[in-house]
């Protein structure tokens, strides 16, 4: 596969203190010797604790910040050798979506002006055709063309982030850097934005660098993951391999902190002791050795190299081969309550013979198709508390995605994970995709249960 972006030994040290004569006396080593590549059509996730250098790397790649050392090649061109005019032309090929949709849009400009600006800057579309192009961009991200006359303060957080995505897409880039694009959004809106990014990647062949510390989001969207710690990459692998078998102790600690909806599951939690070292004065040797439970003397003196095996799984650790296997960090099965087991079976499409027979008996698909208002139909089923019918209804469409989990989490929190609520939330999230509809559903269930008492 062709590498679209290649980064080698990238470094950036910020001056933290100067002498009375103005000479630098202390540096923050924000990024120190980072190397990675991004293939065409691929999503690379950069993960790690806050302050590990993820966002700085993303800005260095676009030369929004000038690096102190290293090499950046994009589509075969050396970006550090570009002059101002060539750099502007390069930024048509690579764009960024910032973390905060409230701060990244100019409140004094309408959406039409925001989306027309890059078109005019790069002279991509004639002036008389820009309005049509703006409307096309809004449709592409799921917004109505009539919104072009509005200002950014008139939109919700999710709508603002869609506008920011449309602005990044306006110049038809090959690479988009997503700097925690969903961390400022609530759960239901977050899932919509993630699914939009995946859909756009499939349709337009985009490459992403996805910066995040939410590993559940990363598992959903990334093809490969690079784990950063204190300015350097300590492990990189494809997403499935990293989540199934993390090798670096720091990666294991991150994965063990992921909340898992399995109260009875047995898992090994790796708790780190002490504070994260300062990038102003990083420790010698392996920078993780001050918190690593497996550290030996060589870890305190020698810097480990990032070495890959035959599968491409690379780890920067002296003791990779000696560490015990990473069992039960993220449980793969077991530990569910019976009601959650039903839900997992629904998500994975595993229909039991009894459920399939019950669904044929109730002819739920015909009932669903006959109802023009799915929310009203669901309320009627819920208020009857017909658990079997709802369990069958949630299997009408078996394709799982993230919004379903968001809806289930919300409904479960309201109604104590009652199987009716979970099954109905699954169905309504697929049918309607609305947070408000799930709230209405929960209220209906609670009213029905109150009447039963």
C-alpha positions as CSV (number, residue, x, y, z in Angstrom):
1,X,0.0,0.0,0.0
2,X,1.3,3.5,-0.9
3,X,2.3,5.8,1.9
4,X,0.6,9.2,1.5
5,X,2.4,10.7,4.5
6,X,5.8,9.8,6.0
7,X,7.1,11.3,9.2
8,X,10.6,10.6,10.4
9,X,12.3,11.6,13.7
10,X,10.0,14.6,14.1
11,X,10.9,16.8,17.1
12,X,9.6,20.1,18.6
13,X,11.0,21.7,21.8
14,X,9.3,24.8,23.2
15,X,11.3,27.3,25.1
16,X,10.0,27.3,28.7
17,X,12.4,29.7,30.4
18,X,15.0,32.3,29.4
19,X,17.8,34.0,31.2
20,X,18.0,37.7,31.9
21,X,19.8,38.1,28.6
22,X,17.1,36.3,26.6
23,X,18.9,33.0,26.1
24,X,16.8,29.8,26.5
25,X,17.6,27.9,29.7
26,X,14.8,25.3,29.7
27,X,12.8,23.5,27.0
28,X,9.6,21.5,27.0
29,X,10.2,18.5,24.8
30,X,6.7,18.2,23.5
31,X,7.6,15.9,20.6
32,X,10.9,14.0,20.5
33,X,11.8,11.7,17.7
34,X,8.3,10.6,16.4
35,X,8.1,8.5,13.2
36,X,5.1,7.0,11.5
37,X,3.3,6.8,8.1
38,X,-0.2,7.0,6.9
39,X,-1.3,5.0,3.8
40,X,-3.8,6.3,1.3
41,X,-7.4,5.7,2.4
42,X,-6.3,4.7,5.9
43,X,-7.1,6.0,9.4
44,X,-4.2,6.3,11.9
45,X,-5.1,7.1,15.5
46,X,-2.7,8.8,17.8
47,X,-3.7,8.0,21.4
48,X,-2.2,8.7,24.8
49,X,-2.7,10.8,28.0
50,X,-3.3,14.5,27.8
51,X,0.0,16.3,27.3
52,X,1.8,13.5,25.5
53,X,2.2,15.5,22.3
54,X,-0.7,14.2,20.1
55,X,-2.0,17.6,19.1
56,X,1.4,19.1,18.6
57,X,2.3,16.3,16.1
58,X,-0.9,17.0,14.1
59,X,0.1,20.7,13.8
60,X,3.7,19.9,12.9
61,X,2.5,17.7,10.1
62,X,0.6,20.7,8.5
63,X,3.4,23.1,9.4
64,X,1.1,25.2,11.5
65,X,4.0,24.8,13.9
66,X,7.5,24.6,12.5
67,X,9.4,21.5,13.7
68,X,12.9,21.7,15.2
69,X,14.1,18.5,13.5
70,X,12.9,15.6,11.4
71,X,11.5,15.0,8.0
72,X,7.9,15.1,6.6
73,X,7.1,13.8,3.2
74,X,3.6,14.1,1.7
75,X,2.9,12.3,-1.6
76,X,6.6,12.1,-2.2
77,X,7.3,15.8,-1.6
78,X,9.5,17.2,1.3
79,X,7.2,19.5,3.1
80,X,10.0,21.2,5.1
81,X,11.5,22.4,1.8
82,X,8.4,24.2,0.6
83,X,8.3,28.0,0.3
84,X,5.2,30.0,1.3
85,X,3.4,29.7,-2.0
86,X,4.0,25.9,-2.3
87,X,3.0,25.5,1.4
88,X,-0.4,27.2,0.6
89,X,-0.9,24.9,-2.3
90,X,0.0,21.9,-0.1
91,X,-2.7,22.8,2.4
92,X,-5.3,22.2,-0.3
93,X,-4.3,18.6,0.0
94,X,-4.3,18.4,3.8
95,X,-6.9,19.9,6.2
96,X,-7.6,19.9,9.9
97,X,-10.8,19.6,12.0
98,X,-10.2,21.2,15.4
99,X,-11.4,20.0,18.7
100,X,-13.7,22.8,19.7
101,X,-16.5,23.5,17.2
102,X,-17.4,26.7,19.2
103,X,-14.0,28.3,18.8
104,X,-13.0,27.1,15.3
105,X,-15.7,28.9,13.4
106,X,-15.8,32.7,12.9
107,X,-19.0,34.0,14.6
108,X,-19.1,37.1,12.4
109,X,-19.3,35.0,9.2
110,X,-22.3,33.2,7.8
111,X,-21.9,29.5,6.8
112,X,-21.9,30.5,3.2
113,X,-18.9,32.9,3.8
114,X,-17.1,30.2,5.9
115,X,-17.4,27.6,3.2
116,X,-16.8,30.0,0.3
117,X,-13.5,31.3,1.8
118,X,-11.3,28.3,1.0
119,X,-12.9,28.1,-2.5
120,X,-11.9,31.7,-3.2
121,X,-8.5,31.3,-1.5
122,X,-7.5,28.4,-3.7
123,X,-9.5,29.6,-6.7
124,X,-11.2,26.3,-7.1
125,X,-14.7,27.4,-8.2
126,X,-15.8,30.5,-10.2
127,X,-17.7,33.1,-8.1
128,X,-21.0,32.4,-9.8
129,X,-20.8,28.7,-8.9
130,X,-19.7,29.0,-5.3
131,X,-23.2,29.1,-3.9
132,X,-24.1,25.8,-5.6
133,X,-20.8,24.3,-4.2
134,X,-21.7,25.5,-0.7
135,X,-25.1,23.8,-0.9
136,X,-23.5,20.6,-2.2
137,X,-21.1,20.6,0.8
138,X,-23.9,21.1,3.3
139,X,-25.8,18.2,1.8
140,X,-22.7,16.1,2.0
141,X,-22.4,16.5,5.7
142,X,-26.1,16.1,6.4
143,X,-27.2,19.7,6.7
144,X,-29.9,21.6,4.7
145,X,-28.8,24.2,2.1
146,X,-31.0,26.8,3.7
147,X,-28.6,26.9,6.7
148,X,-26.0,28.7,4.5
149,X,-27.5,32.1,5.5
150,X,-27.1,31.5,9.2
151,X,-24.3,32.3,11.6
152,X,-22.4,29.7,13.6
153,X,-23.9,30.7,16.9
154,X,-27.3,29.6,15.7
155,X,-26.2,26.0,15.5
156,X,-25.8,23.2,18.0
157,X,-22.4,21.7,18.8
158,X,-22.9,18.7,16.4
159,X,-24.1,21.0,13.6
160,X,-21.1,23.2,14.1
161,X,-18.8,20.3,13.8
162,X,-20.5,19.2,10.6
163,X,-19.8,22.8,9.3
164,X,-16.2,22.4,10.2
165,X,-16.0,19.1,8.4
166,X,-17.7,20.7,5.3
167,X,-15.0,23.5,5.4
168,X,-12.2,20.8,5.5
169,X,-13.9,19.0,2.6
170,X,-14.3,22.2,0.5
171,X,-10.8,22.0,-1.1
172,X,-11.1,18.3,-1.8
173,X,-8.1,17.2,0.4
174,X,-6.4,13.8,0.5
175,X,-5.6,13.9,4.2
176,X,-7.7,15.3,7.1
177,X,-6.3,15.6,10.6
178,X,-9.1,15.1,13.2
179,X,-7.8,16.7,16.4
180,X,-10.2,15.2,19.0
181,X,-13.2,16.2,16.8
182,X,-15.9,14.7,19.1
183,X,-14.5,15.2,22.6
184,X,-16.5,18.4,23.1
185,X,-19.8,16.8,22.0
186,X,-22.4,14.7,23.9
187,X,-22.6,11.0,23.3
188,X,-25.4,10.8,20.8
189,X,-24.0,13.6,18.6
190,X,-20.5,12.1,18.9
191,X,-21.7,8.9,17.2
192,X,-23.3,10.8,14.4
193,X,-20.1,12.6,13.6
194,X,-18.0,9.4,13.7
195,X,-20.3,7.7,11.3
196,X,-20.3,10.7,9.1
197,X,-16.4,10.6,9.0
198,X,-16.5,6.9,8.2
199,X,-19.0,7.4,5.4
200,X,-17.0,10.3,3.9
201,X,-13.9,8.2,3.9
202,X,-15.6,5.4,2.1
203,X,-17.1,7.7,-0.5
204,X,-14.2,10.1,-1.1
205,X,-11.1,7.9,-0.3
206,X,-9.9,10.1,2.4
207,X,-7.0,9.4,4.8
208,X,-7.3,10.5,8.5
209,X,-5.0,11.1,11.4
210,X,-7.4,10.8,14.3
211,X,-6.2,12.3,17.5
212,X,-8.0,11.0,20.6
213,X,-7.7,9.7,24.1
214,X,-11.1,7.9,23.9
215,X,-10.0,4.3,23.1
216,X,-13.6,3.2,22.5
217,X,-13.9,5.8,19.7
218,X,-10.5,4.8,18.3
219,X,-11.5,1.1,18.1
220,X,-14.6,2.1,16.1
221,X,-12.9,4.3,13.5
222,X,-9.1,3.5,13.2
223,X,-7.3,1.1,11.0
224,X,-4.0,1.4,12.9
225,X,-3.1,2.9,16.3
226,X,0.1,4.7,17.5
227,X,0.3,5.0,21.3
228,X,2.2,8.1,22.5
229,X,3.8,8.7,25.9
230,X,5.7,11.9,26.8
231,X,6.5,13.0,23.3
232,X,7.3,9.6,21.7
233,X,5.6,6.6,20.2
234,X,5.9,3.5,22.4
235,X,3.7,1.1,20.3
236,X,2.1,0.9,16.9
237,X,0.0,-1.8,15.4
238,X,-3.3,-2.4,13.5
239,X,-6.3,-1.8,15.7
240,X,-7.4,-5.4,16.1
241,X,-3.9,-6.6,17.1
242,X,-3.4,-3.7,19.6
243,X,-6.7,-4.2,21.4
244,X,-6.4,-8.0,21.4
245,X,-2.8,-8.2,22.6
246,X,-1.1,-4.9,23.7
247,X,2.6,-5.4,24.4
248,X,3.9,-2.2,26.0
249,X,3.0,-1.8,29.7
250,X,1.7,1.7,29.0
251,X,-0.6,0.5,26.3
252,X,-1.9,-2.2,28.6
253,X,-2.6,0.4,31.3
254,X,-4.5,2.5,28.8
255,X,-6.6,-0.4,27.6
256,X,-7.3,-1.7,31.1
257,X,-8.9,1.7,31.9
258,X,-11.6,1.3,29.3
259,X,-15.0,1.0,31.0
260,X,-16.6,-2.4,30.1
261,X,-20.4,-3.0,30.6
262,X,-19.7,-6.4,32.2
263,X,-20.0,-6.0,36.0
264,X,-19.2,-9.7,36.6
265,X,-16.4,-10.1,34.1
266,X,-12.9,-10.9,35.4
267,X,-10.3,-8.5,34.0
268,X,-6.8,-7.5,35.0
269,X,-6.7,-3.8,35.8
270,X,-3.2,-2.2,35.6
271,X,-3.1,0.8,38.0
272,X,-0.1,3.1,37.5
273,X,1.6,4.5,40.5
274,X,3.0,8.0,40.8
275,X,2.6,11.1,38.6
276,X,3.3,11.5,34.9
277,X,6.9,12.9,34.5
278,X,7.2,16.4,33.2
279,X,8.2,17.0,29.6
280,X,10.3,19.9,30.9
281,X,12.6,17.3,32.6
282,X,11.9,13.8,31.2
283,X,13.6,10.9,32.9
284,X,16.5,9.2,31.3
285,X,16.2,5.8,29.5
286,X,12.6,4.7,28.9
287,X,10.4,7.6,29.8
288,X,7.8,5.3,31.3
289,X,10.1,3.5,33.7
290,X,9.1,5.8,36.7
291,X,5.6,4.3,36.5
292,X,6.2,0.9,35.0
293,X,5.7,-2.2,37.3
294,X,8.1,-4.2,35.1
295,X,11.0,-1.8,34.9
296,X,14.6,-3.1,35.4
297,X,17.9,-1.3,35.5
298,X,18.4,-1.2,31.7
299,X,15.0,0.7,31.5
300,X,16.4,3.5,33.6
301,X,19.5,4.0,31.5
302,X,18.9,2.9,27.9
303,X,16.4,4.4,25.5
304,X,14.4,1.5,23.9
305,X,14.0,1.5,20.1
306,X,10.7,1.1,18.4
307,X,11.1,-2.3,16.7
308,X,8.6,-4.1,14.6
309,X,8.0,-7.9,14.2
310,X,7.1,-9.7,11.0
311,X,3.4,-8.6,11.4
312,X,4.3,-4.9,11.7
313,X,3.5,-4.7,15.4
314,X,6.2,-2.3,16.8
315,X,7.0,-1.8,20.4
316,X,9.5,0.4,22.2
317,X,10.2,-1.8,25.3
318,X,13.3,-3.7,26.5
319,X,11.2,-6.4,28.0
320,X,8.6,-7.1,25.4
321,X,9.5,-10.8,25.0
322,X,9.6,-11.3,28.8
323,X,6.3,-9.8,29.8
324,X,3.4,-12.1,30.7
325,X,0.6,-12.3,28.1
326,X,-2.1,-9.5,28.2
327,X,-5.0,-11.7,29.2
328,X,-8.4,-10.3,30.2
329,X,-7.4,-6.7,29.9
330,X,-10.5,-6.1,27.7
331,X,-12.8,-9.1,28.3
332,X,-14.1,-10.6,25.1
333,X,-17.0,-12.5,26.6
334,X,-18.7,-13.5,29.8
335,X,-19.7,-11.4,32.8
336,X,-23.0,-10.2,31.3
337,X,-26.3,-10.1,33.1
338,X,-29.0,-12.1,31.3
339,X,-30.7,-9.0,29.9
340,X,-27.4,-7.7,28.5
341,X,-26.7,-11.1,27.0
342,X,-29.9,-10.7,25.0
343,X,-28.8,-7.3,23.8
344,X,-25.3,-8.6,22.8
345,X,-27.0,-11.3,20.8
346,X,-29.1,-8.7,19.1
347,X,-26.1,-6.6,18.2
348,X,-24.1,-9.4,16.9
349,X,-27.0,-10.8,14.9
350,X,-27.1,-14.2,16.8
351,X,-30.7,-15.2,16.7
352,X,-31.7,-18.1,18.8
353,X,-34.2,-20.6,17.3
354,X,-36.8,-19.6,19.9
355,X,-36.5,-15.9,19.1
356,X,-36.6,-16.5,15.4
357,X,-39.8,-18.7,15.8
358,X,-41.3,-16.1,18.1
359,X,-40.6,-13.4,15.5
360,X,-42.3,-15.4,12.8
361,X,-45.3,-16.0,15.1
362,X,-45.7,-12.3,15.9
363,X,-45.0,-11.2,12.4
364,X,-43.2,-8.2,13.9
365,X,-41.7,-7.0,10.6
366,X,-45.2,-6.7,9.1
367,X,-46.4,-4.8,12.1
368,X,-43.4,-2.4,11.9
369,X,-43.8,-1.7,8.2
370,X,-47.5,-1.0,8.7
371,X,-46.8,1.7,11.2
372,X,-46.0,5.1,9.6
373,X,-45.1,6.6,13.0
374,X,-42.4,4.2,14.5
375,X,-42.2,6.1,17.7
376,X,-45.9,5.8,18.4
377,X,-45.8,2.1,17.5
378,X,-42.9,1.5,19.9
379,X,-44.8,3.3,22.6
380,X,-47.7,1.0,22.2
381,X,-45.5,-2.1,22.3
382,X,-43.6,-0.7,25.3
383,X,-46.7,0.2,27.3
384,X,-47.9,-3.4,26.9
385,X,-44.6,-4.5,28.2
386,X,-44.4,-7.3,25.6
387,X,-40.8,-8.2,26.0
388,X,-40.8,-10.9,23.4
389,X,-42.3,-8.7,20.8
390,X,-39.7,-6.0,21.5
391,X,-36.8,-8.4,21.4
392,X,-38.0,-9.5,18.0
393,X,-38.6,-6.0,16.8
394,X,-35.0,-5.0,17.7
395,X,-33.8,-7.8,15.3
396,X,-35.6,-6.5,12.2
397,X,-32.4,-4.7,11.3
398,X,-29.3,-6.5,12.6
399,X,-26.6,-4.0,11.4
400,X,-24.8,-2.7,14.5
401,X,-23.3,0.7,14.8
402,X,-22.2,3.2,17.5
403,X,-25.4,5.2,17.8
404,X,-27.2,2.0,19.1
405,X,-24.7,1.7,21.9
406,X,-25.2,5.4,22.8
407,X,-29.0,5.0,22.9
408,X,-28.7,1.8,25.0
409,X,-26.4,3.5,27.5
410,X,-28.8,6.4,27.9
411,X,-31.8,4.1,28.2
412,X,-30.1,1.8,30.6
413,X,-29.1,4.6,32.9
414,X,-32.7,5.9,33.1
415,X,-34.5,2.6,33.6
416,X,-31.9,0.4,35.4
417,X,-31.1,-1.7,32.3
418,X,-34.5,-3.2,32.1
419,X,-34.6,-5.6,29.1
420,X,-37.6,-3.9,27.6
421,X,-35.8,-0.5,27.6
422,X,-32.6,-2.0,26.2
423,X,-34.4,-3.8,23.3
424,X,-36.6,-0.9,22.5
425,X,-33.7,1.6,22.6
426,X,-31.9,-0.6,20.1
427,X,-34.8,-0.5,17.7
428,X,-35.6,3.1,18.1
429,X,-32.0,4.2,17.6
430,X,-31.8,2.3,14.4
431,X,-35.2,3.5,13.2
432,X,-35.1,7.1,14.3
433,X,-31.5,7.9,15.5
434,X,-32.7,10.6,17.8
435,X,-31.7,11.3,21.4
436,X,-35.1,12.9,22.1
437,X,-37.0,9.8,20.9
438,X,-35.0,7.6,23.3
439,X,-35.9,9.9,26.2
440,X,-39.5,9.7,25.2
441,X,-39.2,5.9,25.2
442,X,-37.7,5.8,28.6
443,X,-40.5,8.1,30.0
444,X,-43.1,5.8,28.4
445,X,-41.6,2.7,30.0
446,X,-41.3,4.3,33.4
447,X,-45.0,5.4,33.2
448,X,-46.0,1.9,32.3
449,X,-44.1,0.4,35.2
450,X,-45.6,2.9,37.6
451,X,-49.1,1.9,36.5
452,X,-48.2,-1.7,37.1
453,X,-47.3,-1.0,40.7
